[in-house]
Amino acid sequence: MKLSKYLNKYNFIDFYTKPEGLWFFSINEIEEKLEFWIKYYASKNKKDIVFDLEEENEDEENENEDNEIDWYEKYKYLKEMGELEVESDKEIYLTIGNIIDKKSREFIKNKYKEIKNIFDLENNQKKFLTNEQQALKTKELILQYDNLIIFQPVFIYKNLITKSDTLVKNKNKIYIIETKGTTSAKFVHYLDLLFQKQVIENQDYLKALNPKFFYELCLIEYNYLNKNDVTLQTTPFINLSKTVSITTQLKKLNIQKTELATIKNNIKKGIPYNNEITPLKIKDLIYQNYDDLSINCGAQNFQTRQKYEKCYEAVSNINNEFFEVMKKLQAFKDKLNDKSFVKFQPSEKDKSIIKNCDYFQKEKKIYALMGYKLFNFSGNVASQSAEDIKKTSKKAKIEDFLKKPKANPDFYLNLFKKKKKIVVNKSLCNEFLQKLKSTKVYFDFETINSPIRVIDNSLPFMQIVTQCSIITWNQKQKVEDLKCNNLIRDPKKIDIQWFKKVIDSLYAGNTPVKQNEVYTLDKENEVSYIVYNKSFECTRLKEMADFINEDLYWFKINQINNNIFDLADFFKINANPKRNPYLIFFKELFGFYSIKKVLPLINKYDSQIYALTKCLDYNGLEIGNGLVCQNKTTERFLNLVNDSEWKKLAKQMQIYCENDVRSMIAIELFVRNIISKN
C-alpha cells in the first residue's frame, strides 16, 4: 500500500463508486484481494464457482449499451498514483494513453492556436521534482502570462491535490479541460471536475485575480475515420447518466450513416437530439445555477423524471458535502497501514447512481459465497440497485429482493419457489426446435474493441470481427466427427477481403443467382445459422456487409440473419404476460443464461453429451474469456505482441472460440434430451 501525502480526485470518486474495503489500494492490490476472497470462500463452502467477466454484458441486457473501455483514464490513474512501473503488465494502458494524450494536446493547441505561451509541467518533472514545486511553477506561470496553455498544472489546497490535464488562460477567463478516453460525457466525469473546481478555485492567488472559470471535457469524437486515426473535441455539456444510450427511434431513422454518427456524437457529448431541450452545462451544475433541471432534460414520463430527479438530488448532495467527505476520507486514510485489510461487505456504492464499481462482477461472486443470497441471482430477475444492496442481508429471503413486474408482480417469486429444479415447456420447445433446417451452421465471433481505428471508415470502439469459428452439421454426419473451421486474422491486417472470407465461410446455402440486378435463390433455403445471443452476431454481420458494400454479400448476410437460431432463447425468462415466460427453466441458473453458466449444467446432468461434443472447461483454458481475447488482440494491434507470441495467442484464442461453438452443439443436444425425458 502506497499512501500519498495528499487526497486526490480518484479518492473522491472512489468514495461514491467503491465500497470502503477497496479505498486507497492499488489496482494490483485490489485484484489480489478479490481473488483471495473468492478462493477463500469457495474453499470454505467446498463450492466450485463459475466465474465469467462477460456475464454483466451478456445476461443483464437492461444495464449497459456502452462497451467502451477508458484505457486513457486507467493510464492517468496509474501515472498519478505512481504505479505505471509497478503495473508492468498494463502496457496497453500506457500505449493507448500516450496516443490519446498526444492527440488531445494537439487538438487543444490547434483550438487555441492564437496562444503561443505553452508549458508542459509533466515534461519538466526533472526540473520540478516535487508536487509542491510543480504547484509553485503553476502559480508563477498563471501570474506571469495573460494568455497561456499549461498541460498538467498542479494545484494544492490544504490536504488536497489536483493535476488537471489542461489549463487555458485567456485574459480573465480560465478553462479547465479534462481529457477522457471515451466518446460520452458521463455522470462520473462530473465528480472529476467538481474536485478540481474545489481545489483550484480555493487558491488565494486565483481569488485575487478573480477570473471567470469554465469547465469542459475533451472526448473522443464519434465519427468515421481511417485506420490508426483518432480525433477529439471539447464539450461544456454533460449527461447525468452512468452510460449514454441512443434511443431506438433514432436508430430507425432513415438517414445516411455519417449524419447518424454526427447526431449520436452530439448526444454523447451532452447535446440532446430534441432541439427544444436545453443541454446541461457542467459549469451550471458545479455552481448549482439551476431551478428545475428535469424540465430542461426532457424527462417526459414519470419513471424517467424520477430517474433524473435522483441524479439532481445526488449532484446537490455531492456539491454540499464535498469538504465533509474529504474529512471522512482523511480520517479513514489515517487509520490505514501496510497490514490493513479492511472488512469487505456489500455496499450501496457497488452500484451507485454515478457508476458501477469497476469490480462489481467479482464482488458479486464473493458476496454470494459469503451467504448473501441476492447475489446468486441475475440482475434481470433480482433488484440490485444501490438501495437494494444497502438493505440486503444474509437472512434475506428471495421475496425480499426478487423483482415484482407491474404487469405480473408474483411472476419471479412463483417461478423460483417451484420445487422442481428443471421445468420444461415441452410444446414450446418442440415448436422452437422445428424451426431448425436440415443443415445447421454453428458459429461464434470474437472482436477487437479499440478507440484507435483498426480499419478504414470505422467508428471508435467499433467491434471489428477478428475471429470466427464455424461448425457445419448436416444429417449425414456423426457428432463426434464434426470438424471446426477456425478463422483468425492478425488485427494489424484487417481488411475487406477478411470480411468476405468470414461471410463466404459462413454461408452454406445454395449459390445466389442474379436476375434483373437482384440476387435470389433457385431453391428454398435449407440452412439454419445457430448462435448464442444473436444480437451480437447479427450486428457484426451487418457491419461487415456495410464495409464490403456489395450486393452479393448483402444478400448472403440477409440470408444468414433471416435464418438465425438463438440457443440462448431456451434459457431466458420473460415476465411479460403477453409473451412466453420460458422454454426451459433451470432453478440453479438463478436467471442467468450465459453459455458459461449453462455448460457446467451439461457436464453435471449429461456428461456423455459434454464428452461427445468435445467441450472443454473454460476455467482450464489458457484464454477462457472474450474480454481477454479482445485485450490480447488489441495488444497485437498496438505492436505490443511480436509475431511468435501472436502465433501462440492465436492458437489459444482459437481453442476458446471453438469451445463456444462446441458448447452450442452440446446445448442443443442437451435440450433435446431434456425434452424427451419430460
N, C-alpha and C positions, 0 to 999 in steps of 0.2 A: 504494500500500500504506500503510495506516494502522495502525501498531503501537502498541498500548496499553501503558501503564506496567505493567499487571498481566496475569496469566493468569486467564482466566475459565472458566466451565463449558463454553462452546462449544469452547474449545481442548481441554479434557479429552475431550469427546465426540468431537471430530474425530480425536483420537489413535487411537481404536478404530474409527472408521467412515469415515475418508477416507485415501487414500494421502498420504504426506507432501508430495507435489508440490502439494497443494491446501491445506495448512495455512496459516493466517494471511492468506489472501487474501479479499477481499470477494466477495459473490455476483456482482457485475458482473465483477470481475477473473477469477474462475474461469470464468464463461461465455465471456468473451472469449478466455481462454487455451485452452479446449477447442475453440472454433470455429477458432482459429488452427491448432491441431494437426490438426484434421480436414481443413481446406483444404490445409495444407502437405503432409501425407502423401498425400492424394488426388491432388494435382497431381504429386507426386513419382512416384507409381505410375501416373499417367495413367489413373486409375480413377474412374468415376462411382460415387457411393455412395448407396444408397437408405437414407435415414435416417427412422425412424419412432419417435416418442416412445411410441407405444402398443404397440409390439411386445411388451414385457415382459408387459403385461396380457393381450394377445390370444393370444400364442403360447405363453407359459410358464404354462399353467393351474395347474400344481402349486405355483406360487410364492406367490400372493397373492390372497386374497379381499377384502382391505381396500382400498377405494378412497377412503379419507378423506384429504383434504389438510389438514394442520395449518397453516392460514393464520395462526393466532394465534402459533404458535411462530416462524414467519418474521417476523412483526411484532415480536415480542420481541427476536429476534436482531438485526434491523436497528436497533431502538431502542437496545439495549445497546451495539452496535458503532458507534453514531453515524452510521448510514448511511441513515436514513429520508429525509433531504433529498436525498442523492446518488441514491438509488433512486426517483426521481420517478415512474417508470413502474409502481411497485408500489403504487398506491393501493388495490388490492384487499386487500393485507395490512393497510394502515392502517385501512381501514373495518371489515373483519371483526374485526381485532384489537381495535379500540376497543369494538365491540359485546360481544365475549366478555369483555373486561377489565371493562367496566361491570357485566355480568351476574354475573361471578364475585365482584366486590366486594359487590354487593347480596346475593348468596347468603350470603357469609361474615358480613356484618353481621347478617343475619337469623338465621343459625345460632348466632351468639354475641351475641344481642340484649341479654343482661344486661350486656355490656361496653360502657361508654359512652365510654371514652377511645380515640378512633380518630384515627390520624395517617396522612397520605399524604405520604411524603417526595418522591415524584416530582412532586407538585403544588407542592412548596415548593422547587423547584430554584433559583428566583431568589434565595431566602434562603440556601440551602446549595448553593453553586455546584459545589464540587469533590466528588469521591468521598470524600476524607478528611473533609470537613465533614459529609457525609451519614452516614458511619460514626460520627463522634463524636456526632451527633444521635441516631442509633440507640441507641448506648450510654447516652446521657443519659436517653432515654425508658424504656428497659428497667429502668434502675436506679431511676427515679423512681416508676414505677407497678407495682402488683401485678397489675393487670388492664388489658390494653390490646390493641389491634389496630394493627399497623403494616403499611401497604401499601408495598412496595418498600423494605424496610430494607436497609442496606448494611453488609457485613462485610468487613474486610480482615485478612488474616493473611500476614505476610511479603510475598511477591510475588503472592499470590492474592487475588482479589476475587469476591464473590458478591452479587447483588442478588436477594433472594428475592421472590416475588410477595406472600406474606403471612406475617407472624409474629403468632401469637396467644399472649399470655402470660396464663395463668390461675393466679395464685398461684405454685406451684412447678412448674407444667407449662408447657412451651413447645412450640407446634405450628408446624412449618414446612410451609406448604401451597403447592404448586407447581401452577399452572393450565396445562392443556394444551387445545388446540383439537380434541381427538379424543374418541371415546366409549370408548376402550380404554386400559388401563394396560399399557404395553409395556416390554420389557427396557431400551430406550434411556432411558426415564424414570428408571430406577434410577440410571444414571450421573449424571444431573442432580442428584438428591437426595443421592447419595453425596458429590459435590463440595461441595455446600452443608454437609453434615454436617462434613466435614473442616475447612472454613473457620470455620464458626460455633462448633463445639464446642472450637476452639482459642483462642477469645477469653479472655483472662485474667479479665476481669470476669464472664464467664459461668461459668468454672470456680469462681470464688469463690462465686457464687450456688448452684451445684450443682443446677440444675433437672433435671427429667425431660424428655427430648426425645421428640417424636413427629413422624413424617414422613408426610405424606399428599399425594395428588394430587387436584386439583379438575378433574373431567372433564365433558364434555357428557353429559347424561342421554339415554339411548337410550329415547325414549318418543314417543308420538303427541301432537303439538301443532298449534296453528293457525298460519296464515300469519304470518311475521315473528317467531315465537317461538323462543326457545332457553332451556333451563334447564340448570343444572349441579348436581353433587353431589360430595362428597368421598369418597375411599376410602383406607383404610390398607393395602390389598392391592395385589398386582401379579401380572401374568403374565410369566413368563420366556420370552417369545416375541417375534419381530420383529413379527408380526401376530397378531391373535386371530380365529380362525375358529370358526364354530358347527358342531357335528357334524351329519352327515346325519341321524342318528337323531332328533335334536332337531327338525330342520326338518320331519320327517314326523309329529311329534306332532299329534294331532287336538285342538288347543286353540285358544281364541279368540286373535286377533292381539294384543290388548292384553296378555294373560297371557304370550304367547310373547315379546313385546317386553320384558317385565319379567324373564323368565328370561335372555334374551340380554343385557340390561343388566347383570345380576349377573355373568354370565360375563365380559363385557368389563371389568368393574371388579375382576376377580380372585377372584370367589366361584364355585367350581365348582358345576355342576348336581348332582353327586353329593354329598349331604349328609355322606357318610362321609369325604370328603376334606377335610383341613384346609387352608384357603386360606393363601397365602404372605403374610406381613406384610412391608412394606418395612422396618420397624424391625428385624425379626429378621434380615433379610439384611444390613443395614448393620452390625449388631453381631455378625453370624455366630452367632446364637443358634439353632443347628440341628444335628441329627445326620444323619439320612437324609431329606433333603427330597424325594427322588424317591418315597418311600413316601407322604408327605403329598400329593403332587401326583397320585397315582394312575397312575403310569407302569406300566401293567399288562403290556404286551408288551415284548419285548426291545428292539425298534427305538425305541419311544417312551422307554423307560427310558434308553437310550444318549443320546438327544437331550437329555433332562433333565440327565443326569449331566454332559454337556458344558457346559450352562448353569451348573450349580452350580460346576463347576471354574472357569469363567470368572469368576463372581461372586467366588469366593475369591481368584483371582489379582488381579482388579481392586482388591479391598479391600487386599490385602497390598502391592501395588506402587504404590499411589497416589503417594506422595511421590517415588519413583524416576521415575515417569512425568512428574511435574511438572518434575523436574530436566532430563529429556530434552527436554521442550517448551521450557523456558527456554533451554537450550543451542542448540536449533535456531533459536529466535527471535532470539537474539543474533547469529547469522550472517547474518540477512536484512537487505536494504536495498532501496531503490527499484528497483535494477537486477536484483534476484534473479529468476531464472527456474528454479526447482528442476526437476531431471530428472524426467521423467514416465514411469512404467513400472507394469506390473501389480503389485497388492499384495493380500495376503490381507484387507486392510481394505476392499477394494472391496465385498466381500460377507461381512462378518463375521457371527458368530452373533448379534450385537446388533442390527445394522441394515444394510441395503444402503446403500452410498454413494448420496447424492442424485443423483449424476451418472453412475451406473453405465452407463446406456444410451449416453450419449455416449462414455464411456470405452471401452466395448466396440468402438465404431467405430474409435477411434484405435488401440487395441491391434491390431485386425485389420489395419488399414492399415500398422502398424509391422512386421507379419510374424508376429504370434502367432496361429497357425492356430486355436487353441482358440476364439477369439472370433469366428471366422466362423460358428460353429455355434450353433444354438438350445440353450438350457439344457435343453430336453426330451430332446435326444439326446447332449449332451456334459456331463460333470460339471464344474460351475463353482462348486463350493463354495470357501470360503476356502482350504482345503488344496490344492485343485486349482490355483487361481490362483497360489498361492505357488510351487508347484513347476514351473509351465509355463515353456516357453522357446520361442524362435523355431525351434529344431531339433526340437521335439516332433513326433512322428508321431501320426496320428489314433488308432492303437491305444493311445496313452498316455492319451487323455482321453475317448474315446467311452464312453458308459455300457455296462455289462455286466449287463443284467437277469438276475436269478437264474434265471428260468424259460427264458431264451433268451439266454445270455451273448454269443454272437457275432452277434446279430441286426444291430446297427448297424454293426459292423465289416464284415460281409459286404455290407451294403447300400451303404455309401459306398466300398467298394473295387471296386464294379462299374465296368466300363469305359464302359458306356453312360451318356450324360448324362440320358436320359429312359427310364424303364421303365414300361410300361403294362400293367395287369391288365385286359385288354380285356373279358373276360366279366363281371367285377365292375362295371366302368364301365358297360357296357350295361345290366346288371341295375339299377344305381342310377338311370340316366337314364330307364328305363322307368317309374319312379315318377312322373315329371312328367306332369301333366294337360294338356288341350288349351289351357286358359287359364293364363297364368303372370303372377303379380304379384310384381315385384321391389321390395323396399323396404328402407329403412335409417332408423334413428333417431339423433338427436343429443339430448343431455340436459343438464340443469343438475345440479350436484352440490354442495350447499351445506349448512353446518351450520345456517344460518338457514332456517326452513321457507318454501317458496315457494307452498304451498297448504295449506289446512286439513286436519287429520287426517293428517299425514305425519310420517315419521321423519327424524332428522338424517342428512345425506349420502345421502338417498334420491335415486336417479337419476330425475328427473322429465323426461318427454319434452317437448322444446320445438320439435322439428323432425322432419319426416318427408318423405322423397322417395319417390315411387311411380311405377313404370312398369308398365303393364299391357300384355301382349303376347298377342294371340290369333293363330290360324293364318293369318288373312287379311292381317295387317299385315306390311309390309316393315320390316326392322331400321332402315334409315335414316330411316323415317318415325315412329319411336316418340317420343312426347312424354312429358315428365316432369312430374308434378304435385308441385310443391314447396310443402309446407305449413310455415309457421314461425309461432311465437307469441311475442309480446313476453312475456318471463318475468315481467313485472310484472302480466300479465293471465291467468296460467294459471288455468283453471277446468275444471269438469266438462264444459262444452259443448265445450271444446277437445279433450278426450279422446274425446268422442263423434264429433267431426268426423274425427279421425285414424282411428278404427276404421271409421266409415262409408265413408271414402275408400279404406281398405284392402280392405274386404270386397267381393269380386267374385262371390260365389256366388249361387245362387237365393235369392229372398226367403224368409226363415224363416216358417213357418206355425205358428200357435199352436193346439195341440189338447190339450184337457184340462189347461190351465195349463202345458203344456210345448211349447217350440219345437222344430220338426223341419223337414226338407227334403222337398218332394214329389218331388224328383228327386235322383239320386246326384250328389255333389259332383264337379265337373269343373275345379276350380281348384287350382293349386299356388302356395304363397307362398314366394318364394325370398329367402334372406338369406345373409349370410356370418358365421358363428359364431352359431348360433341361440340359444344360452343367453341372450345379452343381450336380443335382441328378444322372446323368449318370456317372460322375466321381466317386462320392461316392459309387455307386453300384459296379463299377469295383474294387475299393479299398477294399470293403468288400469281394468280391469274391476272391481277391488276399490273404487276410488274412485267409479265410476259406480254399481255395485251394483244393476244392473237385469238381469232375466233375459235380455232380448233381447241385451244386449251381452256377457253371459257366454257366450251361445250363439255369437255371431259370433266371439268370441275363441277359443273352443274349436275352432271350425271352422278358424280360421287356424292355430292351434298344432298341430292334428292333421294339418294338411296342409303343414307347413313342410318345405322342402327346403334343406339346408345345403350350399352350394357349397364351403365350407372342407373338407368331408369328403374331397374329391378329393385334397387335398394333405397331410392328416395322416398321420403314421406311428405305427403301433402295434406294440410289441414283444411284446404278449401273444400267445402261441402259439395261444390259443383264439379269437382274433379275426383278421379280415383284416388283413394287415400294412400295405397301402396300396392305393390305387386307381391313382394316378399318382405315380411317384417322380421328382422333379427333383433331380438331384445338386446343382445350383447354388443350390437353396433352403436347403441345409445344415440341414434340419429345421425351418425356419421355414415358416409358411403364411399369414401376414397378407396381406391384399388388396394392400397397398402393396409387398410383396415379389413377388407373383405378376404384377401388372400390367406391370412393366417386361419380364418374360419374353414377354408377348404382343406388346409393341412390338418386341422383339428377333426373335422367331421367326415372328410372323404380323402384320406391320404393317397389312395390309389390314383385319383384324378390328378392330384398335385404332382405325383411322380410321373404319371403317364405324359403329362403336358410339359415335363422338364422345367417346372418352375423352381426358382431359387429364392432363398430367404433374403429380402432386401437388406436386412441388418448385417448379412455376411458378405455383401458386395463391397468391392473397393470404392465404387461410386454407387450409392444406393438412393440418390435423391436428385430430382430435376434441378433444384436450385444450385447444387454443387456442379452439375453439368454446365449450367449457364455460366457460373463463375469461372470454371476452368476454360470454357470456350472463349470467354471474354479475355482471360489472361493470354490465351494464344493470339487473339486478335491484336492485343497490345504489345506483342513481341516479348512477353514475359515467360513464354514456354518455347523451348527450342524444338527442332524437328524430331529428334529421337524421343524426347519426353512426350511430344504430342502423339507419336505413334502408340506409346504405352497408354496414354489417356484415352485415345480414340477407341482402343480395344475395350477398355473398362467401361466407357460410355455406351458402346455398342451392346455389351452384355446387359447393362442396365435397361436400355431401351427395348432390347429383345425380351427381357423379362416382363416388361409391361404388356407386350403383345401376347406372350405365352400365358400370362395371368388372365388375359381376356378369354382365351380359349378355355382355360380351366374354369373360369366363372360361368361361361355358357354351359359347359358340361355339368357343372355343379348344380346350376339352376334346373337343368333338365332332370337331374337325379332327384332333387328335392320335390319337384312337381310329380314325378312318377311315384314317389314314396307317399305323397299326400293324396 
